[in-house]
Amino acid sequence: MNVRRLLLDVDKAIARPSVLEIADAVANCSGVEALNVTVGEIDMETVGMDITIDGENLDYGEIAGAIESTGAVVHSIDQLIAGDRIVERAVRIR
């Protein structure tokens, strides 16, 4: 399956690793063409962030391993897009 986008919910400790270290680890994974790290929550001990990764044939196991090797933790896959092209989410109107 050609995974083209992953949106991951990731937490890290306040002190380490830095957002730059996490981004560098992800950027060095095979197939990664671009990424976006957005900090969403900060509390006394942790920083919660969303990491959006675009590319070709993304390997979730490799990416999660790279993130976890920095000391951060992947909580969930919040979006996965696969196939020949990227399909943006359609908002339903009720």
The first five atom37 places (N, CA, C, CB, O) and aatype in JSON, in Angstrom:
{
  "aatype": [12, 2, 19, 1, 1, 10, 10, 10, 3, 19, 3, 11, 0, 9, 0, 1, 14, 15, 19, 10, 6, 9, 0, 3, 0, 19, 0, 2, 4, 15, 7, 19, 6, 0, 10, 2, 19, 16, 19, 7, 6, 9, 3, 12, 6, 16, 19, 7, 12, 3, 9, 16, 9, 3, 7, 6, 2, 10, 3, 18, 7, 6, 9, 0, 7, 0, 9, 6, 15, 16, 7, 0, 19, 19, 8, 15, 9, 3, 5, 10, 9, 0, 7, 3, 1, 9, 19, 6, 1, 0, 19, 1, 9, 1],
  "atom_mask": [
    [1, 1, 1, 1, 1],
    [1, 1, 1, 1, 1],
    [1, 1, 1, 1, 1],
    [1, 1, 1, 1, 1],
    [1, 1, 1, 1, 1],
    [1, 1, 1, 1, 1],
    [1, 1, 1, 1, 1],
    [1, 1, 1, 1, 1],
    [1, 1, 1, 1, 1],
    [1, 1, 1, 1, 1],
    [1, 1, 1, 1, 1],
    [1, 1, 1, 1, 1],
    [1, 1, 1, 1, 1],
    [1, 1, 1, 1, 1],
    [1, 1, 1, 1, 1],
    [1, 1, 1, 1, 1],
    [1, 1, 1, 1, 1],
    [1, 1, 1, 1, 1],
    [1, 1, 1, 1, 1],
    [1, 1, 1, 1, 1],
    [1, 1, 1, 1, 1],
    [1, 1, 1, 1, 1],
    [1, 1, 1, 1, 1],
    [1, 1, 1, 1, 1],
    [1, 1, 1, 1, 1],
    [1, 1, 1, 1, 1],
    [1, 1, 1, 1, 1],
    [1, 1, 1, 1, 1],
    [1, 1, 1, 1, 1],
    [1, 1, 1, 1, 1],
    [1, 1, 1, 0, 1],
    [1, 1, 1, 1, 1],
    [1, 1, 1, 1, 1],
    [1, 1, 1, 1, 1],
    [1, 1, 1, 1, 1],
    [1, 1, 1, 1, 1],
    [1, 1, 1, 1, 1],
    [1, 1, 1, 1, 1],
    [1, 1, 1, 1, 1],
    [1, 1, 1, 0, 1],
    [1, 1, 1, 1, 1],
    [1, 1, 1, 1, 1],
    [1, 1, 1, 1, 1],
    [1, 1, 1, 1, 1],
    [1, 1, 1, 1, 1],
    [1, 1, 1, 1, 1],
    [1, 1, 1, 1, 1],
    [1, 1, 1, 0, 1],
    [1, 1, 1, 1, 1],
    [1, 1, 1, 1, 1],
    [1, 1, 1, 1, 1],
    [1, 1, 1, 1, 1],
    [1, 1, 1, 1, 1],
    [1, 1, 1, 1, 1],
    [1, 1, 1, 0, 1],
    [1, 1, 1, 1, 1],
    [1, 1, 1, 1, 1],
    [1, 1, 1, 1, 1],
    [1, 1, 1, 1, 1],
    [1, 1, 1, 1, 1],
    [1, 1, 1, 0, 1],
    [1, 1, 1, 1, 1],
    [1, 1, 1, 1, 1],
    [1, 1, 1, 1, 1],
    [1, 1, 1, 0, 1],
    [1, 1, 1, 1, 1],
    [1, 1, 1, 1, 1],
    [1, 1, 1, 1, 1],
    [1, 1, 1, 1, 1],
    [1, 1, 1, 1, 1],
    [1, 1, 1, 0, 1],
    [1, 1, 1, 1, 1],
    [1, 1, 1, 1, 1],
    [1, 1, 1, 1, 1],
    [1, 1, 1, 1, 1],
    [1, 1, 1, 1, 1],
    [1, 1, 1, 1, 1],
    [1, 1, 1, 1, 1],
    [1, 1, 1, 1, 1],
    [1, 1, 1, 1, 1],
    [1, 1, 1, 1, 1],
    [1, 1, 1, 1, 1],
    [1, 1, 1, 0, 1],
    [1, 1, 1, 1, 1],
    [1, 1, 1, 1, 1],
    [1, 1, 1, 1, 1],
    [1, 1, 1, 1, 1],
    [1, 1, 1, 1, 1],
    [1, 1, 1, 1, 1],
    [1, 1, 1, 1, 1],
    [1, 1, 1, 1, 1],
    [1, 1, 1, 1, 1],
    [1, 1, 1, 1, 1],
    [1, 1, 1, 1, 1]
  ],
  "atom_positions": [
    [[0.85, -1.17, 0.0], [0.0, 0.0, 0.0], [0.9, 1.24, 0.0], [-0.97, -0.01, 1.23], [1.83, 1.34, 0.8]],
    [[0.61, 2.17, -0.89], [1.38, 3.41, -0.98], [0.8, 4.43, 0.01], [1.36, 3.98, -2.45], [-0.16, 5.14, -0.31]],
    [[1.39, 4.5, 1.2], [0.97, 5.48, 2.2], [1.59, 6.82, 1.83], [1.39, 5.04, 3.66], [2.8, 6.95, 1.71]],
    [[0.72, 7.82, 1.64], [1.16, 9.14, 1.19], [1.13, 10.2, 2.27], [0.31, 9.58, 0.05], [1.87, 11.18, 2.19]],
    [[0.29, 10.02, 3.29], [0.23, 10.99, 4.39], [-0.08, 10.26, 5.69], [-0.83, 12.09, 4.12], [-0.91, 9.35, 5.73]],
    [[0.6, 10.67, 6.74], [0.32, 10.22, 8.09], [0.16, 11.44, 8.99], [1.44, 9.27, 8.62], [0.95, 12.38, 8.91]],
    [[-0.85, 11.42, 9.83], [-1.0, 12.43, 10.88], [-0.89, 11.68, 12.2], [-2.38, 13.21, 10.76], [-1.74, 10.85, 12.52]],
    [[0.16, 11.98, 12.96], [0.44, 11.26, 14.19], [0.27, 12.17, 15.4], [1.85, 10.7, 14.16], [0.64, 13.34, 15.38]],
    [[-0.31, 11.61, 16.47], [-0.42, 12.28, 17.77], [0.79, 11.84, 18.58], [-1.78, 11.92, 18.51], [0.94, 10.66, 18.89]],
    [[1.67, 12.79, 18.92], [2.94, 12.49, 19.56], [3.1, 13.33, 20.82], [4.12, 12.74, 18.59], [2.73, 14.5, 20.84]],
    [[3.66, 12.73, 21.88], [3.99, 13.44, 23.11], [5.48, 13.34, 23.36], [3.19, 12.88, 24.32], [6.13, 12.35, 23.02]],
    [[6.02, 14.4, 23.98], [7.42, 14.41, 24.39], [7.52, 15.09, 25.75], [8.31, 15.12, 23.34], [6.61, 15.82, 26.16]],
    [[8.61, 14.84, 26.44], [8.87, 15.53, 27.71], [9.21, 16.99, 27.41], [10.02, 14.83, 28.5], [9.68, 17.32, 26.32]],
    [[8.98, 17.86, 28.39], [9.25, 19.29, 28.22], [10.72, 19.53, 27.83], [8.92, 20.07, 29.51], [11.0, 20.27, 26.88]],
    [[11.65, 18.9, 28.54], [13.07, 19.18, 28.35], [13.65, 18.56, 27.08], [13.84, 18.7, 29.53], [14.36, 19.25, 26.34]],
    [[13.39, 17.32, 26.83], [14.01, 16.6, 25.72], [13.05, 15.57, 25.2], [15.33, 15.93, 26.16], [12.25, 15.05, 25.98]],
    [[13.08, 15.24, 23.95], [13.89, 15.81, 22.89], [13.3, 17.14, 22.42], [14.0, 14.82, 21.71], [12.17, 17.48, 22.77]],
    [[14.07, 17.86, 21.65], [13.55, 19.11, 21.09], [12.67, 18.79, 19.89], [14.71, 20.07, 20.69], [12.76, 17.7, 19.32]],
    [[11.82, 19.72, 19.51], [10.99, 19.55, 18.32], [11.89, 19.38, 17.09], [10.03, 20.77, 18.14], [11.56, 18.61, 16.18]],
    [[13.01, 20.08, 17.06], [13.94, 19.96, 15.93], [14.53, 18.56, 15.83], [15.07, 20.98, 16.08], [14.7, 18.03, 14.73]],
    [[14.84, 17.95, 16.97], [15.38, 16.58, 16.96], [14.36, 15.59, 16.42], [15.82, 16.16, 18.37], [14.7, 14.69, 15.65]],
    [[13.11, 15.75, 16.82], [12.06, 14.87, 16.33], [11.86, 15.07, 14.83], [10.73, 15.13, 17.08], [11.78, 14.1, 14.08]],
    [[11.79, 16.33, 14.39], [11.61, 16.62, 12.97], [12.76, 16.04, 12.14], [11.5, 18.13, 12.74], [12.53, 15.5, 11.06]],
    [[13.98, 16.17, 12.63], [15.14, 15.63, 11.91], [15.06, 14.11, 11.79], [16.44, 16.04, 12.62], [15.37, 13.56, 10.74]],
    [[14.65, 13.45, 12.86], [14.54, 11.98, 12.83], [13.5, 11.55, 11.8], [14.15, 11.45, 14.23], [13.74, 10.59, 11.06]],
    [[12.37, 12.23, 11.75], [11.31, 11.9, 10.78], [11.77, 12.21, 9.37], [10.01, 12.67, 11.1], [11.56, 11.4, 8.46]],
    [[12.4, 13.36, 9.17], [12.83, 13.78, 7.83], [13.81, 12.79, 7.21], [13.47, 15.15, 7.89], [13.89, 12.68, 5.99]],
    [[14.56, 12.07, 8.04], [15.55, 11.12, 7.55], [14.97, 9.74, 7.23], [16.64, 10.98, 8.55], [15.7, 8.84, 6.82]],
    [[13.68, 9.56, 7.42], [13.04, 8.27, 7.1], [12.78, 8.18, 5.6], [11.72, 8.1, 7.88], [12.56, 9.19, 4.93]],
    [[12.82, 6.97, 5.07], [12.62, 6.78, 3.63], [11.22, 7.21, 3.21], [12.86, 5.31, 3.25], [10.24, 6.95, 3.9]],
    [[11.15, 7.86, 2.06], [9.88, 8.27, 1.48], [9.36, 9.61, 1.95], [0.0, 0.0, 0.0], [8.44, 10.15, 1.34]],
    [[9.91, 10.17, 3.03], [9.42, 11.43, 3.58], [9.86, 12.58, 2.67], [9.94, 11.65, 5.03], [11.05, 12.78, 2.43]],
    [[8.86, 13.33, 2.18], [9.14, 14.5, 1.34], [8.94, 15.8, 2.09], [8.26, 14.47, 0.1], [9.63, 16.79, 1.8]],
    [[8.02, 15.83, 3.04], [7.74, 17.04, 3.81], [7.06, 16.66, 5.11], [6.85, 18.03, 3.0], [6.43, 15.61, 5.21]],
    [[7.2, 17.52, 6.12], [6.52, 17.27, 7.38], [6.19, 18.59, 8.06], [7.38, 16.4, 8.31], [6.8, 19.62, 7.79]],
    [[5.21, 18.52, 8.95], [4.76, 19.67, 9.73], [4.61, 19.2, 11.16], [3.41, 20.26, 9.17], [3.9, 18.23, 11.43]],
    [[5.27, 19.88, 12.09], [5.13, 19.59, 13.52], [4.4, 20.76, 14.15], [6.52, 19.34, 14.22], [4.88, 21.89, 14.12]],
    [[3.23, 20.49, 14.72], [2.42, 21.54, 15.35], [2.21, 21.2, 16.82], [1.06, 21.71, 14.63], [1.61, 20.18, 17.15]],
    [[2.72, 22.07, 17.69], [2.52, 21.87, 19.13], [1.1, 22.28, 19.48], [3.56, 22.69, 19.98], [0.66, 23.38, 19.14]],
    [[0.39, 21.39, 20.15], [-1.0, 21.65, 20.5], [-1.23, 21.9, 21.97], [0.0, 0.0, 0.0], [-2.03, 22.75, 22.34]],
    [[-0.52, 21.17, 22.82], [-0.73, 21.28, 24.26], [0.61, 21.25, 24.98], [-1.63, 20.14, 24.77], [1.51, 20.51, 24.61]],
    [[0.71, 22.08, 26.01], [1.89, 22.06, 26.87], [1.38, 22.05, 28.3], [2.84, 23.3, 26.6], [0.57, 22.88, 28.69]],
    [[1.87, 21.09, 29.09], [1.54, 21.1, 30.51], [2.84, 21.08, 31.3], [0.62, 19.87, 30.89], [3.91, 21.34, 30.74]],
    [[2.78, 20.78, 32.57], [3.96, 20.85, 33.44], [5.07, 19.9, 33.02], [3.56, 20.55, 34.86], [6.25, 20.2, 33.22]],
    [[4.72, 18.74, 32.43], [5.73, 17.73, 32.13], [5.85, 17.35, 30.66], [5.44, 16.51, 32.91], [6.89, 16.87, 30.23]],
    [[4.77, 17.56, 29.89], [4.78, 17.06, 28.51], [4.34, 18.11, 27.5], [3.89, 15.84, 28.39], [3.68, 19.09, 27.83]],
    [[4.72, 17.85, 26.26], [4.31, 18.65, 25.12], [3.6, 17.7, 24.16], [5.54, 19.38, 24.43], [4.18, 16.7, 23.74]],
    [[2.35, 18.02, 23.81], [1.59, 17.23, 22.84], [1.65, 17.9, 21.49], [0.0, 0.0, 0.0], [1.5, 19.12, 21.38]],
    [[1.87, 17.11, 20.45], [1.98, 17.69, 19.11], [1.37, 16.77, 18.07], [3.44, 17.98, 18.77], [1.25, 15.56, 18.27]],
    [[0.99, 17.38, 16.95], [0.56, 16.65, 15.77], [1.7, 16.72, 14.77], [-0.77, 17.23, 15.18], [2.26, 17.79, 14.53]],
    [[2.04, 15.59, 14.18], [3.06, 15.55, 13.14], [2.4, 15.04, 11.87], [4.29, 14.66, 13.55], [1.95, 13.89, 11.81]],
    [[2.36, 15.89, 10.84], [1.83, 15.52, 9.54], [3.01, 15.26, 8.62], [0.89, 16.64, 8.96], [3.91, 16.08, 8.49]],
    [[2.99, 14.08, 7.98], [4.09, 13.65, 7.13], [3.53, 13.31, 5.76], [4.84, 12.42, 7.74], [2.59, 12.52, 5.64]],
    [[4.09, 13.91, 4.71], [3.71, 13.62, 3.33], [4.89, 12.97, 2.62], [3.26, 14.91, 2.58], [6.05, 13.27, 2.91]],
    [[4.58, 12.09, 1.68], [5.63, 11.45, 0.89], [5.09, 10.32, 0.06], [0.0, 0.0, 0.0], [3.9, 10.28, -0.26]],
    [[5.96, 9.39, -0.29], [5.62, 8.22, -1.09], [6.05, 6.98, -0.33], [6.29, 8.28, -2.49], [7.17, 6.91, 0.18]],
    [[5.16, 6.0, -0.27], [5.47, 4.71, 0.37], [6.03, 4.9, 1.78], [6.46, 3.92, -0.48], [7.04, 4.3, 2.14]],
    [[5.36, 5.74, 2.57], [5.79, 5.97, 3.94], [5.69, 4.68, 4.74], [4.95, 7.09, 4.61], [4.72, 3.93, 4.6]],
    [[6.68, 4.43, 5.57], [6.73, 3.23, 6.39], [6.45, 3.64, 7.84], [8.13, 2.5, 6.27], [7.32, 4.19, 8.52]],
    [[5.22, 3.36, 8.31], [4.84, 3.77, 9.66], [5.8, 3.21, 10.7], [3.41, 3.33, 9.96], [6.19, 3.92, 11.63]],
    [[6.18, 1.96, 10.57], [7.08, 1.35, 11.55], [8.41, 2.07, 11.63], [0.0, 0.0, 0.0], [8.93, 2.3, 12.73]],
    [[8.97, 2.44, 10.49], [10.24, 3.16, 10.47], [10.07, 4.55, 11.1], [10.77, 3.28, 9.03], [10.91, 4.99, 11.88]],
    [[8.98, 5.22, 10.75], [8.75, 6.57, 11.26], [8.5, 6.55, 12.76], [7.56, 7.22, 10.55], [9.07, 7.35, 13.5]],
    [[7.64, 5.64, 13.22], [7.37, 5.53, 14.66], [8.65, 5.18, 15.42], [6.28, 4.48, 14.94], [8.89, 5.71, 16.5]],
    [[9.45, 4.28, 14.86], [10.73, 3.92, 15.49], [11.67, 5.11, 15.59], [0.0, 0.0, 0.0], [12.36, 5.28, 16.6]],
    [[11.71, 5.93, 14.54], [12.57, 7.11, 14.54], [12.12, 8.1, 15.61], [12.57, 7.79, 13.16], [12.94, 8.67, 16.33]],
    [[10.81, 8.31, 15.71], [10.27, 9.22, 16.73], [10.59, 8.7, 18.12], [8.73, 9.39, 16.56], [11.06, 9.45, 18.97]],
    [[10.34, 7.42, 18.35], [10.56, 6.83, 19.67], [12.04, 6.77, 20.03], [9.96, 5.43, 19.73], [12.39, 6.79, 21.21]],
    [[12.93, 6.7, 19.02], [14.37, 6.69, 19.31], [14.84, 8.03, 19.87], [15.17, 6.36, 18.03], [15.89, 8.1, 20.51]],
    [[14.07, 9.09, 19.65], [14.42, 10.41, 20.21], [13.96, 10.54, 21.66], [13.8, 11.53, 19.37], [14.4, 11.43, 22.38]],
    [[13.06, 9.64, 22.09], [12.5, 9.72, 23.44], [11.06, 10.17, 23.48], [0.0, 0.0, 0.0], [10.46, 10.23, 24.55]],
    [[10.5, 10.51, 22.32], [9.08, 10.88, 22.23], [8.24, 9.61, 22.08], [8.83, 11.87, 21.03], [8.78, 8.52, 21.89]],
    [[6.92, 9.76, 22.18], [6.0, 8.62, 22.13], [4.89, 8.9, 21.13], [5.42, 8.32, 23.53], [4.26, 9.96, 21.17]],
    [[4.63, 7.94, 20.23], [3.5, 8.04, 19.3], [2.28, 7.46, 20.0], [3.8, 7.28, 17.94], [2.29, 6.3, 20.41]],
    [[1.22, 8.28, 20.13], [-0.01, 7.81, 20.77], [-0.97, 7.19, 19.78], [-0.69, 8.96, 21.48], [-1.6, 6.18, 20.09]],
    [[-1.09, 7.77, 18.59], [-2.05, 7.23, 17.63], [-1.79, 7.76, 16.23], [-3.47, 7.57, 18.05], [-1.12, 8.78, 16.03]],
    [[-2.34, 7.02, 15.26], [-2.42, 7.51, 13.89], [-3.79, 8.18, 13.78], [-2.23, 6.35, 12.81], [-4.81, 7.5, 13.89]],
    [[-3.82, 9.48, 13.57], [-5.08, 10.22, 13.48], [-5.57, 10.39, 12.06], [-4.94, 11.56, 14.13], [-6.74, 10.71, 11.84]],
    [[-4.69, 10.19, 11.09], [-5.09, 10.21, 9.68], [-4.08, 9.4, 8.89], [-5.19, 11.69, 9.13], [-2.88, 9.45, 9.15]],
    [[-4.59, 8.65, 7.92], [-3.75, 7.91, 6.99], [-4.36, 8.07, 5.61], [-3.61, 6.4, 7.4], [-5.54, 7.8, 5.42]],
    [[-3.54, 8.5, 4.65], [-4.0, 8.62, 3.27], [-3.1, 7.73, 2.42], [-3.97, 10.11, 2.76], [-1.87, 7.8, 2.52]],
    [[-3.72, 6.9, 1.6], [-2.96, 5.98, 0.76], [-3.55, 5.96, -0.64], [-2.95, 4.56, 1.36], [-4.7, 6.35, -0.84]],
    [[-2.75, 5.51, -1.6], [-3.23, 5.37, -2.96], [-2.37, 6.14, -3.94], [0.0, 0.0, 0.0], [-1.24, 6.5, -3.63]],
    [[-2.93, 6.38, -5.12], [-2.2, 7.06, -6.18], [-2.17, 8.57, -6.02], [-2.8, 6.71, -7.51], [-1.33, 9.24, -6.63]],
    [[-3.08, 9.13, -5.2], [-3.12, 10.57, -4.98], [-3.65, 10.83, -3.59], [-3.99, 11.27, -6.06], [-4.15, 9.93, -2.92]],
    [[-3.54, 12.07, -3.15], [-4.03, 12.46, -1.83], [-5.48, 12.92, -1.96], [-3.15, 13.57, -1.2], [-5.79, 13.79, -2.77]],
    [[-6.34, 12.34, -1.17], [-7.74, 12.73, -1.11], [-7.93, 13.5, 0.19], [-8.71, 11.48, -1.19], [-7.77, 12.95, 1.28]],
    [[-8.29, 14.78, 0.08], [-8.53, 15.59, 1.27], [-9.87, 15.19, 1.88], [-8.51, 17.11, 0.93], [-10.79, 14.76, 1.18]],
    [[-9.96, 15.34, 3.17], [-11.18, 15.0, 3.9], [-12.32, 15.92, 3.47], [-10.95, 15.09, 5.43], [-12.16, 17.14, 3.42]],
    [[-13.45, 15.32, 3.17], [-14.63, 16.09, 2.82], [-15.44, 16.34, 4.07], [-15.49, 15.36, 1.76], [-15.72, 15.42, 4.84]],
    [[-15.81, 17.59, 4.29], [-16.63, 17.95, 5.44], [-18.08, 17.66, 5.12], [-16.43, 19.43, 5.83], [-18.6, 18.13, 4.11]],
    [[-18.73, 16.9, 5.99], [-20.14, 16.58, 5.79], [-21.01, 17.69, 6.35], [-20.51, 15.24, 6.44], [-20.78, 18.16, 7.46]],
    [[-21.99, 18.09, 5.58], [-22.96, 19.07, 6.05], [-24.24, 18.31, 6.34], [-23.19, 20.23, 5.0], [-24.74, 17.58, 5.48]],
    [[-24.76, 18.47, 7.54], [-25.97, 17.73, 7.93], [-27.13, 18.66, 8.0], [-25.78, 17.03, 9.27], [-28.24, 18.23, 8.31]]
  ]
}
